[in-house]
Amino acid sequence: MQKYKNKVFNIDSENIFPPNQVFLKHNFDFLLTIGGNLVDNEIEYNNLMNVLKKIGETEFYILENTNDKMPFFEKVSVNSNFDYFQNIGKNYDLHFGWSLGDFFIFGENDNWGIYICECPAINIIGCDKKLINSFQNIYGIKDNGYDDLKEFISKEFQQKNDLINLFEKNYNLCL
């Protein structure tokens, strides 16, 4: 995991959070979904695992974005099932499972990454152009997903235009 963690994300910097750019690869295309978890159901999970297998992943990593000396970390096989994945959330927070937090999701292939963001509560998918359709299909994203979430994100950033504009610029969201 150590040799892959900084291929996609700016992990070793001083906890960068959106609206700042968390991805190292600024040439990625970015897609947005509502946040809260990596997937909402078993179908999404299976579809995501199938895409990861197609691009050569055998596992993916979950790493918490925190200043803690011991951030939450988990390695997940792409052959795992949705129930196994749900139990990982329970390991993160024994009382509630997947409580609030920001997480980097990545693998050995540096052509993709997903950032699970607490504020705004969205997921940011960064990927090469050749993977856009795959991720759009997994999550049911129209275009880059921003139009569907713009009002929500604006409220999360408390209508602060400077934050909204920085977010749009950093993730190249205006089509």
Secondary structure, DSSP 8 states (H G I E B T S, - for coil): -TTTHHHHB-TTSS---TTS--BS-TTSEEEEEE-SSS-SSHHHHHHHHHHHHHTT-SEEEEEE-SS-SS--EEEEETT--HHHHHHHHHHH-TTTSS-S--EEEE-S-TTEEEEEETTTTEEEEEE-GGGHHHHHHHHT--TTSHHHHHHHHHHHTTT-HHHHHHHHHHTT---
